[in-house]
Amino acid sequence: MNNFIRVPVDLGSRSYDIRIGSGLVSQLGQSLEDLTKQSRVFVVSDTVVWGLHGRVCRQSLTEAGLTLHEFILPAGEASKSWTHLGELLDWLLDCGASRDDVIVAFGGGVIGDLTGLAASLMKRGMTLVQVPTTLLAQVDSSVGGKTAINTAHGKNLVGAFYQPRLVLADTGLLNSLPERQRRAGYAEIVKYGLIDDPEFIVWLEAHGDKVLELQSDYISHAVAVSCRAKARIVAADEREGGVRALLNLGHTFGHALEAANGYGPDLLHGEAVGTGMALALKYSHRLGLMSMAECVRAEQVLTDGGLQTSISQLAGGPYQAPELVEAMKQDKKVRSGHVPLILSKGLGKAFILPNADLMDVQQFLSEELQGR
């Protein structure tokens, strides 16, 4: 039980640990020992993850003397919806779930977001455990307590802040990920370097290929550095009143790109964020905030990770600048009609621009779409 990296998230009485290492799912039952008040556990997963890893999860819980109740959803972003949220809550109520019960989100970001929101709503709060199974979820969405579903109006517009009691990031599960999913997750790893850790960018320039190959020491280090960065920011600003907004680097552009694709499979979230970060850095250069040399260097880190930095060549297009700007206006970070952007004054020097000039942003996007 001690062969893992521990990253604490310091939130006072709601503090919890992130555990990072290979084989943690086989120890899930033991890990829940201090959290379970009843001899049962509710697990939410999707068809792909459960088909790959459900047996190990089930065995671990059974060996710990816990009865498993499982709810398996279709894989994909479409499951993060009103319909599936209602189905999940009805199932929990039918099972007689209580606030004393533990619910485990066993999957990627979709499962984590949906299950977390259901946990927050279920009798005003069940005990939530996150077991992220994708690289993106391990370094980002499973940590920090953001939960949400998508609506016809946009991504993650209905949600709540609801912290888990434990996060188990089993890096061994990543071996079953398709290469495209690994690269999508890598975008979020690069993000932490671009926000405020230029030394991590240097490390990724030297070792990013080993991270993507899932070499044990390198993937564990990258996940741990990412989780420590997010834990530090979340501890300082749990509900995104200030500095936590920096974690959205690339996301305002990225969410607009996802919306233009109808959140379909042509564009994964991490792919959209990768291009979104490149756009944020290019726009920073446009405003005279960041040198071209640093902008190019950051783009190279992304392209070395197999990510597309040119919107004119991004899958799911062709995109239209006015459509993207309209989607940006629907972003959940909009305040009093002001659209904030996370921009940069150099590698590791991200900052919040509280009110972007959307006319200029639209002109910038038009030029980028023309390949200028």
C-alpha positions as CSV (number, residue, x, y, z in Angstrom):
1,M,0.0,0.0,0.0
2,N,3.0,2.4,0.2
3,N,4.4,2.0,-3.3
4,F,2.9,5.2,-4.6
5,I,3.6,9.0,-4.7
6,R,1.4,10.9,-2.3
7,V,0.3,14.4,-3.2
8,P,-1.9,16.2,-0.6
9,V,-4.6,18.7,-1.5
10,D,-4.8,21.0,1.5
11,L,-8.3,22.2,2.0
12,G,-8.6,22.2,5.7
13,S,-11.3,19.8,6.9
14,R,-11.9,18.7,3.3
15,S,-8.3,17.9,2.5
16,Y,-7.5,14.6,0.7
17,D,-4.7,12.7,-0.9
18,I,-3.9,12.0,-4.5
19,R,-2.0,8.7,-4.8
20,I,0.0,8.1,-7.9
21,G,1.5,4.8,-9.0
22,S,1.0,1.6,-10.9
23,G,-1.4,-1.1,-9.6
24,L,-3.5,1.1,-7.4
25,V,-6.8,-0.3,-8.7
26,S,-5.9,-3.7,-7.3
27,Q,-5.6,-2.0,-3.9
28,L,-8.9,-0.1,-4.3
29,G,-10.8,-2.1,-1.7
30,Q,-8.1,-1.6,0.9
31,S,-7.9,2.1,0.0
32,L,-11.6,2.5,0.8
33,E,-11.3,0.9,4.2
34,D,-11.4,4.2,6.1
35,L,-14.1,5.7,4.0
36,T,-16.8,3.0,3.9
37,K,-19.4,3.0,6.6
38,Q,-21.4,0.2,4.9
39,S,-20.2,-3.0,3.2
40,R,-21.1,-1.8,-0.3
41,V,-19.7,0.5,-2.9
42,F,-21.3,2.2,-5.9
43,V,-19.1,2.3,-9.0
44,V,-19.8,4.3,-12.1
45,S,-17.8,3.5,-15.3
46,D,-18.2,3.3,-19.1
47,T,-18.4,0.4,-21.4
48,V,-14.7,0.7,-22.6
49,V,-13.1,1.2,-19.2
50,W,-15.2,-1.5,-17.6
51,G,-14.4,-4.0,-20.3
52,L,-10.7,-3.4,-19.9
53,H,-10.4,-3.0,-16.1
54,G,-13.7,-4.0,-14.5
55,R,-12.5,-7.4,-13.4
56,V,-9.6,-6.0,-11.4
57,C,-11.8,-3.4,-9.8
58,R,-14.5,-6.0,-8.9
59,Q,-12.0,-8.4,-7.5
60,S,-10.3,-5.8,-5.3
61,L,-13.6,-4.7,-3.8
62,T,-14.8,-8.3,-3.3
63,E,-11.6,-9.3,-1.5
64,A,-12.1,-6.3,0.8
65,G,-15.6,-7.7,1.7
66,L,-17.5,-5.0,-0.2
67,T,-20.6,-5.5,-2.3
68,L,-20.3,-3.8,-5.7
69,H,-23.2,-2.0,-7.4
70,E,-22.1,-0.9,-10.9
71,F,-23.6,1.6,-13.3
72,I,-22.1,1.4,-16.8
73,L,-22.6,4.2,-19.3
74,P,-21.8,4.5,-23.0
75,A,-18.3,5.7,-23.6
76,G,-17.9,9.3,-24.9
77,E,-18.6,12.9,-24.3
78,A,-22.3,12.4,-25.0
79,S,-22.8,10.7,-21.6
80,K,-22.1,14.0,-19.8
81,S,-25.7,15.0,-20.2
82,W,-28.9,15.8,-18.4
83,T,-30.3,12.5,-19.4
84,H,-27.5,10.3,-18.0
85,L,-27.2,12.4,-14.9
86,G,-30.9,11.8,-14.2
87,E,-30.5,8.1,-14.9
88,L,-27.6,7.8,-12.6
89,L,-29.4,9.6,-9.8
90,D,-32.6,7.5,-10.2
91,W,-30.4,4.4,-10.1
92,L,-28.8,5.5,-6.8
93,L,-32.2,6.3,-5.3
94,D,-33.5,2.9,-6.5
95,C,-30.6,1.2,-4.8
96,G,-31.3,3.1,-1.5
97,A,-28.0,4.9,-1.6
98,S,-27.3,7.2,1.4
99,R,-24.9,10.0,2.3
100,D,-22.8,7.3,4.2
101,D,-22.2,5.4,1.0
102,V,-19.1,5.7,-1.2
103,I,-19.4,6.3,-5.0
104,V,-16.4,5.7,-7.2
105,A,-15.9,7.4,-10.5
106,F,-13.9,4.8,-12.5
107,G,-13.1,6.3,-15.8
108,G,-11.9,9.4,-17.7
109,G,-13.0,13.0,-17.4
110,V,-16.6,12.3,-18.6
111,I,-17.2,9.7,-15.9
112,G,-15.4,11.8,-13.3
113,D,-17.4,15.0,-14.0
114,L,-20.7,13.3,-14.3
115,T,-20.2,11.1,-11.2
116,G,-18.9,14.0,-9.2
117,L,-21.9,16.1,-9.9
118,A,-24.3,13.2,-9.1
119,A,-22.4,12.7,-5.8
120,S,-22.8,16.4,-4.9
121,L,-26.6,16.2,-5.6
122,M,-27.4,12.8,-4.0
123,K,-29.0,13.6,-0.7
124,R,-26.7,16.7,-0.6
125,G,-23.5,14.8,-0.7
126,M,-22.2,11.2,-1.0
127,T,-18.6,10.3,-0.4
128,L,-16.8,10.6,-3.7
129,V,-13.6,8.7,-4.8
130,Q,-12.0,9.4,-8.1
131,V,-10.2,6.7,-10.0
132,P,-9.1,8.4,-13.2
133,T,-8.2,6.1,-16.1
134,T,-7.0,8.5,-18.7
135,L,-3.9,10.7,-18.6
136,L,-5.9,13.8,-18.9
137,A,-8.1,12.9,-16.0
138,Q,-5.1,11.9,-13.9
139,V,-3.4,15.2,-14.3
140,D,-6.4,17.5,-14.4
141,S,-10.1,16.7,-14.2
142,S,-10.0,14.3,-11.3
143,V,-8.3,16.8,-9.0
144,G,-9.8,20.0,-7.6
145,G,-13.5,19.3,-7.3
146,K,-14.9,20.7,-10.5
147,T,-17.9,18.6,-11.6
148,A,-20.3,19.3,-14.5
149,I,-22.4,18.2,-17.4
150,N,-22.7,19.7,-20.9
151,T,-25.8,21.3,-22.3
152,A,-27.0,22.6,-25.7
153,H,-25.6,26.0,-24.6
154,G,-22.1,24.8,-24.0
155,K,-19.6,22.7,-22.2
156,N,-19.6,22.3,-18.4
157,L,-22.2,25.0,-17.9
158,V,-24.1,23.1,-15.2
159,G,-22.0,21.9,-12.3
160,A,-20.7,22.3,-8.8
161,F,-17.5,22.4,-6.8
162,Y,-17.5,19.1,-4.9
163,Q,-14.2,17.6,-3.7
164,P,-13.4,13.9,-3.6
165,R,-12.2,12.2,-0.5
166,L,-9.5,10.4,-2.4
167,V,-7.9,10.2,-5.9
168,L,-6.2,7.1,-7.1
169,A,-4.2,7.7,-10.2
170,D,-3.1,4.3,-11.4
171,T,-0.5,4.9,-14.0
172,G,-0.6,1.2,-15.0
173,L,-4.1,1.8,-16.5
174,L,-2.6,4.2,-19.1
175,N,-1.0,1.3,-21.0
176,S,-4.5,0.5,-22.4
177,L,-4.9,4.0,-23.7
178,P,-4.8,4.6,-27.5
179,E,-2.0,6.9,-28.5
180,R,-4.4,9.7,-29.4
181,Q,-5.7,9.7,-25.9
182,R,-2.2,9.9,-24.5
183,R,-1.3,12.8,-26.6
184,A,-4.6,14.6,-25.6
185,G,-3.6,14.2,-22.0
186,Y,-0.1,15.4,-22.6
187,A,-1.6,18.8,-23.5
188,E,-2.7,19.3,-19.9
189,I,0.7,18.3,-18.7
190,V,2.4,20.9,-20.9
191,K,-0.1,23.4,-19.5
192,Y,1.3,23.3,-16.0
193,G,4.8,24.3,-17.3
194,L,3.3,27.1,-19.4
195,I,1.4,28.5,-16.5
196,D,4.3,29.1,-14.0
197,D,6.9,26.4,-14.2
198,P,9.4,27.0,-17.0
199,E,11.8,24.4,-15.5
200,F,9.1,21.8,-16.2
201,I,9.0,22.9,-19.8
202,V,12.8,22.3,-20.0
203,W,12.2,18.8,-18.5
204,L,9.5,18.0,-21.0
205,E,11.7,19.2,-23.8
206,A,14.2,16.5,-22.7
207,H,11.9,13.7,-21.6
208,G,8.5,14.3,-23.1
209,D,8.9,11.3,-25.5
210,K,9.5,9.0,-22.5
211,V,6.3,10.4,-20.8
212,L,4.3,9.6,-23.9
213,E,5.9,6.1,-24.1
214,L,4.7,5.7,-20.5
215,Q,8.1,4.8,-19.1
216,S,7.4,4.2,-15.5
217,D,9.6,6.8,-13.7
218,Y,8.9,9.5,-16.3
219,I,5.1,9.2,-16.4
220,S,4.9,9.1,-12.6
221,H,7.0,12.2,-12.4
222,A,5.0,14.1,-15.0
223,V,1.7,13.1,-13.3
224,A,3.1,14.1,-9.8
225,V,4.4,17.4,-11.0
226,S,1.1,18.2,-12.6
227,C,-1.0,17.2,-9.6
228,R,1.2,19.2,-7.2
229,A,0.8,22.2,-9.4
230,K,-3.0,21.8,-9.5
231,A,-3.2,21.0,-5.8
232,R,-1.2,24.2,-4.9
233,I,-3.5,26.4,-7.1
234,V,-6.7,24.7,-5.8
235,A,-5.6,25.2,-2.2
236,A,-5.1,28.9,-2.9
237,D,-8.4,29.4,-4.7
238,E,-10.8,26.5,-4.5
239,R,-13.7,28.1,-6.3
240,E,-11.9,30.0,-9.0
241,G,-12.3,33.5,-7.7
242,G,-8.8,34.4,-8.8
243,V,-5.6,32.5,-9.4
244,R,-7.3,29.2,-10.2
245,A,-8.5,30.7,-13.5
246,L,-4.9,30.3,-14.7
247,L,-5.7,26.6,-15.0
248,N,-7.9,27.5,-17.9
249,L,-4.9,28.4,-20.2
250,G,-6.1,27.5,-23.7
251,H,-9.5,26.4,-22.5
252,T,-11.6,29.4,-23.7
253,F,-10.3,28.9,-27.2
254,G,-10.4,25.1,-26.7
255,H,-14.0,25.0,-25.5
256,A,-15.1,27.1,-28.5
257,L,-13.4,24.6,-30.8
258,E,-15.2,21.8,-29.1
259,A,-18.6,23.6,-29.3
260,A,-18.0,24.1,-33.1
261,N,-17.6,20.3,-33.3
262,G,-20.7,19.6,-31.3
263,Y,-18.5,17.9,-28.7
264,G,-18.1,15.1,-31.1
265,P,-15.3,12.5,-31.6
266,D,-13.5,14.5,-34.3
267,L,-11.8,16.6,-31.6
268,L,-10.8,15.4,-28.2
269,H,-10.8,17.8,-25.2
270,G,-7.0,17.7,-24.9
271,E,-6.5,18.2,-28.6
272,A,-8.7,21.3,-28.4
273,V,-6.8,22.6,-25.4
274,G,-3.5,22.0,-27.2
275,T,-4.5,24.2,-30.1
276,G,-6.2,26.6,-27.7
277,M,-2.9,27.1,-25.8
278,A,-1.1,27.7,-29.0
279,L,-3.7,30.3,-29.9
280,A,-3.5,32.0,-26.5
281,L,0.3,32.3,-26.9
282,K,0.1,33.6,-30.5
283,Y,-2.5,36.1,-29.3
284,S,-0.2,37.1,-26.5
285,H,2.5,37.7,-29.1
286,R,0.1,39.7,-31.2
287,L,-0.5,42.0,-28.2
288,G,3.3,42.5,-27.7
289,L,3.3,40.5,-24.5
290,M,5.4,37.5,-25.5
291,S,8.4,37.2,-27.8
292,M,8.1,35.2,-31.0
293,A,11.0,33.0,-29.9
294,E,9.2,31.9,-26.7
295,C,6.0,31.4,-28.6
296,V,7.7,29.2,-31.1
297,R,9.5,27.2,-28.4
298,A,6.2,26.6,-26.6
299,E,4.6,25.5,-29.8
300,Q,7.4,23.1,-30.4
301,V,6.8,21.4,-27.1
302,L,3.2,20.8,-28.1
303,T,4.0,19.6,-31.6
304,D,6.7,17.3,-30.2
305,G,3.8,15.8,-28.2
306,G,1.9,15.1,-31.4
307,L,-0.5,18.0,-30.9
308,Q,-1.8,20.3,-33.6
309,T,-1.0,24.0,-33.0
310,S,-2.5,25.4,-36.2
311,I,-6.2,26.0,-36.2
312,S,-6.3,26.0,-40.0
313,Q,-5.1,22.3,-39.9
314,L,-7.0,21.2,-36.9
315,A,-9.4,18.2,-37.2
316,G,-13.1,18.9,-37.3
317,G,-12.8,22.1,-39.4
318,P,-13.2,24.2,-41.3
319,Y,-13.9,26.7,-38.4
320,Q,-15.4,30.1,-38.7
321,A,-14.1,33.0,-36.6
322,P,-17.5,34.6,-35.8
323,E,-18.8,31.2,-34.7
324,L,-15.9,30.6,-32.4
325,V,-16.2,34.1,-30.8
326,E,-19.9,33.5,-30.2
327,A,-19.1,30.3,-28.4
328,M,-16.5,32.1,-26.3
329,K,-19.3,34.5,-25.1
330,Q,-21.1,31.4,-23.7
331,D,-18.0,30.3,-21.7
332,K,-18.8,29.8,-18.0
333,K,-16.0,32.1,-17.0
334,V,-17.8,35.1,-18.5
335,R,-18.5,37.8,-15.9
336,S,-21.0,40.7,-16.6
337,G,-20.5,40.2,-20.3
338,H,-16.7,40.3,-20.0
339,V,-14.8,37.4,-21.6
340,P,-11.5,36.8,-19.8
341,L,-8.6,35.2,-21.5
342,I,-5.6,33.5,-20.0
343,L,-2.6,34.9,-21.8
344,S,1.2,34.9,-21.2
345,K,4.1,37.3,-20.8
346,G,6.6,34.5,-21.5
347,L,7.2,30.8,-20.7
348,G,5.8,30.2,-17.2
349,K,4.3,33.7,-17.0
350,A,0.6,33.2,-17.5
351,F,-1.8,35.9,-16.4
352,I,-5.5,36.7,-16.5
353,L,-6.8,39.3,-19.0
354,P,-10.2,40.1,-17.5
355,N,-11.9,41.6,-20.6
356,A,-10.7,40.5,-24.0
357,D,-11.3,42.7,-27.0
358,L,-13.5,40.2,-28.9
359,M,-13.4,42.2,-32.2
360,D,-9.6,41.9,-32.2
361,V,-9.8,38.2,-31.1
362,Q,-12.2,37.6,-34.1
363,Q,-9.8,39.3,-36.5
364,F,-6.9,37.3,-35.0
365,L,-8.8,34.0,-35.5
366,S,-9.7,35.0,-39.1
367,E,-6.0,35.5,-39.8
368,E,-5.0,32.2,-38.2
369,L,-7.7,30.4,-40.1
370,Q,-6.2,31.8,-43.3
371,G,-2.9,30.3,-42.3
372,R,-1.1,33.6,-41.8
